[in-house]
């Protein structure tokens, strides 16, 4: 048993005779439930609580709003926070009369229970990526990510997190030498959501850039994105209600998770996906991808752009464990001239970005 699991066992002693409510019906909530299953506590989990997605079922458990669950909780209830927005969630619970000793946060519980064998099996690839990294901060962050899966201690990330995700420009704590933005940027935002990254890009460039392509397949997010762009009256921005991928086709999609929505073989919705190479016909200078695990396929769909123009890349690598090594190696395959960097944002493993310049 590794150090992480030993620590979880100690933390879970207080839950043995309790009715557990997991606050946060998202990816980390799913991970927490899987970890509780592994320790024989699945039957103690009564439900999820969520502020946005209540009213249905998630991972086989009902999802309630806080007002709903307050109708039947009692002194045996324990509320385990399963996101990293601890401050807000503690306050919401206590506003409803939940006592401090009924609220728990176990960061170790939110870390995927990855079989250490996968690290041993891919040891050569992991070491290859480590040695290709261009600076010591990248190497330290990269090594720390793997250590977290064995000892569960995420604290070091709170001291190494970057300033502005996707934009490690000069003057920031996570700055990357050579990561510069010019007045001629052709920026592709894959996973544009409601325009949050676009807003930052326009602010950093002082709205001086050549053009911008925004891919967002989620219906609700695309509506917010369209409304924002309409207000901007910026004819340089092209919106595509599609996902970036390795092929031009249609795929099933899970659209009910907001910014975490993504491709899913059992999803109820169908979306269009396309190759960047088949759509963007101008010299691209910068590509950002945060597309819930589809990054590798999207990169393959941009191989011509990447090979020909060598745009700056900011690619999320935290959605799938193998992305930690497969994405940097794929980028090097697509264009061997790239220099590779790793940065982490937030005090958790969910916001790790691979940069290539």
C-alpha positions in Angstrom: 0.0 0.0 0.0 1.4 3.4 -1.0 1.6 6.5 1.2 -1.4 8.1 -0.4 -3.7 5.1 0.4 -2.3 4.9 4.0 -3.3 8.5 4.5 -6.7 8.0 3.1 -7.4 5.1 5.4 -6.6 7.3 8.4 -8.8 10.1 7.1 -11.7 7.7 6.4 -12.0 6.3 9.9 -14.4 9.1 10.8 -16.7 8.2 8.0 -17.3 4.6 8.9 -20.6 5.1 10.7 -21.7 8.2 8.8 -24.0 9.0 6.0 -21.8 10.6 3.3 -22.9 13.3 0.9 -20.4 14.3 -1.8 -20.6 18.0 -2.5 -19.7 18.5 -6.1 -21.1 16.3 -8.9 -18.1 16.6 -11.3 -14.9 14.8 -12.3 -13.4 15.1 -8.8 -16.7 13.9 -7.3 -16.5 10.9 -9.5 -13.0 10.2 -8.4 -13.9 10.6 -4.8 -16.7 8.0 -5.2 -14.4 5.6 -6.9 -11.9 5.9 -4.1 -14.6 5.4 -1.5 -15.7 2.3 -3.4 -12.1 0.9 -3.2 -12.2 1.3 0.6 -15.6 -0.3 1.0 -17.6 2.8 1.7 -19.7 3.1 -1.4 -22.9 2.1 0.5 -22.3 4.9 3.0 -22.6 7.5 0.1 -26.2 8.6 0.0 -26.0 11.2 -2.7 -24.2 14.0 -4.5 -25.0 17.6 -3.8 -24.4 20.2 -6.6 -25.3 23.8 -7.1 -25.8 23.5 -10.8 -26.7 19.9 -11.9 -29.1 18.7 -9.3 -32.3 16.8 -10.1 -30.8 13.8 -11.8 -28.4 10.9 -11.2 -24.6 10.9 -11.4 -22.4 7.8 -11.2 -25.5 5.9 -9.9 -26.2 8.3 -7.1 -29.0 10.9 -6.9 -28.0 14.6 -7.1 -29.7 17.1 -4.8 -29.4 20.8 -4.3 -28.5 22.0 -0.8 -32.1 23.1 0.1 -33.4 19.7 -1.0 -30.9 17.7 1.0 -31.6 19.8 4.1 -35.1 18.2 4.3 -33.8 14.8 5.4 -30.2 15.1 6.7 -29.5 14.4 10.3 -26.7 14.3 12.8 -25.1 11.3 11.2 -24.5 13.2 7.9 -21.0 14.1 6.8 -20.5 16.4 3.8 -17.3 15.7 1.9 -16.3 18.5 -0.4 -15.3 17.1 -3.8 -14.0 20.2 -5.6 -11.2 22.6 -4.8 -13.5 25.5 -4.2 -13.5 24.8 -0.5 -14.1 28.3 0.8 -17.3 28.9 -1.1 -18.7 25.4 -0.4 -18.0 25.5 3.3 -19.8 28.9 3.5 -22.9 27.6 1.6 -23.2 24.5 3.9 -22.8 26.5 7.1 -25.4 29.1 5.9 -27.9 26.2 5.9 -27.0 25.2 9.4 -24.5 22.4 8.8 -21.9 22.3 11.6 -18.2 22.5 11.1 -17.6 19.0 12.4 -19.9 17.7 9.6 -17.8 19.2 6.8 -14.7 17.4 5.5 -12.2 18.0 2.7 -9.7 15.2 1.9 -7.5 16.3 -1.0 -6.1 12.8 -1.2 -9.6 11.5 -2.0 -9.8 13.6 -5.1 -6.7 12.1 -6.8 -7.3 9.3 -9.2 -6.4 5.9 -7.9 -3.9 5.2 -10.6 -2.2 1.8 -10.7 1.4 2.5 -10.2 2.1 -0.2 -12.8 1.2 2.3 -15.6 4.2 4.5 -14.5 6.5 1.5 -14.4 5.3 0.4 -17.9 5.9 3.9 -19.3 9.1 4.7 -17.3 11.1 5.2 -20.5 8.6 7.6 -22.0 8.3 9.5 -18.8 12.1 9.9 -18.5 12.3 10.8 -22.1 9.8 13.7 -21.6 11.6 14.8 -18.4 14.9 15.1 -20.2 13.4 17.0 -23.2 12.0 19.7 -20.9 13.8 23.0 -21.4 13.9 24.5 -17.8 14.2 23.4 -14.2 10.7 24.6 -13.3 9.2 22.3 -15.9 11.2 19.4 -14.6 10.3 20.1 -11.0 6.6 20.4 -11.8 6.6 17.3 -14.0 8.3 15.1 -11.4 5.9 16.5 -8.7 2.9 15.4 -10.7 3.8 11.7 -10.5 4.8 11.9 -6.9 1.3 13.2 -6.0 -0.2 10.0 -7.3 1.9 7.9 -4.8 1.9 10.1 -1.7 -1.2 12.2 -2.2 0.5 15.4 -1.1 -0.6 18.2 -3.5 0.7 21.0 -1.3 3.8 21.7 -3.4 1.7 22.7 -6.4 0.3 25.7 -4.4 3.9 27.1 -4.4 4.7 26.4 -8.0 1.5 27.5 -9.7 1.7 29.9 -12.6 0.0 33.3 -12.9 -2.1 33.4 -16.1 -3.0 30.1 -17.6 -2.1 29.7 -21.3 -0.1 33.0 -21.3 3.3 32.5 -19.6 4.6 35.9 -20.7 7.5 37.9 -19.5 7.1 39.2 -16.0 4.9 36.3 -14.7 6.2 33.8 -12.2 5.7 31.1 -14.9 7.3 33.0 -17.7 8.7 31.1 -20.6 11.6 32.7 -22.5 10.5 33.4 -26.1 6.7 33.2 -25.4 5.8 36.5 -27.0 2.6 37.8 -28.4 2.7 40.2 -31.4 0.2 42.4 -33.2 0.0 39.6 -35.9 -1.3 36.7 -33.8 -3.6 34.2 -35.5 -5.0 32.5 -32.4 -7.0 29.2 -32.3 -8.9 28.6 -29.1 -10.0 25.0 -28.9 -12.5 24.7 -26.1 -13.5 28.3 -26.1 -16.3 27.8 -23.5 -17.9 31.2 -22.9 -15.0 33.3 -24.2 -13.0 33.3 -20.9 -9.6 32.7 -22.6 -10.5 35.1 -25.4 -11.1 37.9 -23.0 -7.6 37.3 -21.4 -6.0 37.1 -24.9 -7.6 40.4 -26.0 -6.5 42.1 -22.7 -2.9 40.9 -23.0 -2.6 41.9 -26.6 -4.5 45.2 -26.0 -6.9 43.9 -28.7 -4.1 44.1 -31.3 -4.0 40.8 -33.2 -4.8 39.6 -36.8 -7.5 36.9 -36.3 -9.0 34.5 -33.9 -10.7 31.1 -34.4 -12.9 29.7 -31.6 -14.0 26.1 -31.5 -16.8 25.3 -29.0 -19.3 22.4 -29.6 -21.4 22.6 -26.4 -24.8 24.2 -27.2 -25.1 26.2 -23.9 -21.5 27.4 -23.9 -21.6 28.3 -27.6 -24.7 30.5 -26.9 -22.7 32.4 -24.2 -19.7 32.6 -26.4 -21.8 34.0 -29.3 -23.5 36.5 -27.1 -20.1 37.8 -25.8 -18.6 38.0 -29.3 -21.7 39.8 -30.6 -21.2 42.4 -27.9 -17.6 42.8 -28.9 -18.4 43.6 -32.6 -15.1 42.1 -33.6 -15.1 40.9 -37.2 -11.7 39.2 -36.7 -13.2 36.4 -34.6 -14.7 33.3 -36.3 -16.9 31.0 -34.2 -17.2 27.3 -35.0 -19.8 25.2 -33.3 -17.6 22.2 -33.6 -15.0 20.3 -31.7 -11.4 20.0 -32.9 -10.4 16.4 -33.7 -8.4 14.2 -36.0 -11.2 13.7 -38.5 -14.2 15.5 -40.0 -17.1 13.6 -38.6 -19.8 13.5 -35.9 -19.4 12.1 -32.5 -21.4 11.5 -29.3 -20.9 14.2 -26.6 -21.7 14.7 -23.0 -23.0 18.2 -22.9 -24.4 18.6 -19.3 -21.2 19.3 -17.5 -20.6 23.0 -18.4 -16.9 23.7 -19.0 -16.1 20.0 -18.4 -18.4 18.7 -21.2 -16.6 16.4 -23.6 -16.7 13.5 -26.1 -18.3 10.4 -24.6 -19.3 7.2 -26.4 -22.5 7.1 -24.2 -23.3 10.8 -24.5 -26.8 11.7 -25.4 -25.9 14.5 -27.9 -24.1 14.4 -31.2 -21.7 17.1 -32.3 -19.6 17.9 -35.3 -15.8 17.6 -35.0 -13.2 18.6 -37.6 -9.6 18.9 -38.4 -8.0 22.3 -37.8 -6.1 21.6 -41.0 -9.3 21.4 -43.0 -10.7 24.7 -41.7 -8.0 27.2 -41.0 -6.2 28.3 -44.1 -3.9 31.1 -42.8 -0.5 31.1 -41.0 -1.4 30.1 -37.4 0.8 31.6 -34.6 -0.8 30.2 -31.4 -3.1 27.2 -30.5 -4.6 26.6 -27.1 -6.4 23.3 -26.3 -8.5 22.5 -23.3 -10.9 19.9 -24.7 -11.4 17.3 -21.9 -9.1 14.5 -23.2 -9.5 15.0 -27.0 -6.2 17.0 -27.2 -4.1 14.2 -28.8 -6.6 13.7 -31.6 -7.0 17.4 -32.1 -3.2 17.8 -32.4 -3.2 15.1 -35.1 -5.9 17.1 -36.9 -3.6 20.1 -36.9 -0.4 18.3 -38.0 -0.1 20.3 -41.2 -0.5 23.7 -39.5 2.0 22.6 -36.7 4.5 21.2 -39.1 4.4 24.2 -41.5 3.9 27.2 -39.2 5.2 26.0 -35.8 2.6 28.0 -33.8 3.0 28.4 -30.1 1.1 25.6 -28.3 -0.6 25.6 -24.9 -2.1 22.1 -24.5 -3.8 20.8 -21.4 -2.3 17.4 -20.4 -4.3 16.6 -17.2 -7.4 15.0 -18.6 -5.9 11.5 -19.1 -2.9 10.2 -17.1 -1.1 9.0 -20.3 -1.3 12.6 -21.7 1.5 13.6 -19.3 4.0 11.8 -21.6 2.1 11.1 -24.8 1.2 14.7 -25.6 4.8 16.1 -25.3 6.1 13.3 -27.4 3.4 13.8 -30.0 4.2 17.5 -30.2 7.9 16.7 -30.8 6.9 14.2 -33.5 4.8 16.7 -35.3 7.6 19.3 -35.2 11.0 18.3 -33.8 12.0 22.0 -33.6 9.8 22.7 -30.6 11.1 23.4 -27.1 8.8 21.9 -24.5 7.8 23.3 -21.1 5.4 22.2 -18.4 3.5 24.6 -16.0 0.8 24.0 -13.5 -2.1 26.3 -12.4 -4.0 26.1 -9.2 -3.0 24.0 -6.2 -4.1 20.8 -7.8 -3.3 18.4 -10.7 -6.3 19.5 -12.8 -4.7 22.5 -14.5 -1.4 21.3 -16.0 -0.4 22.7 -19.4 2.3 21.7 -21.9 3.8 24.6 -23.8 5.7 24.3 -27.0 7.5 27.2 -28.7 
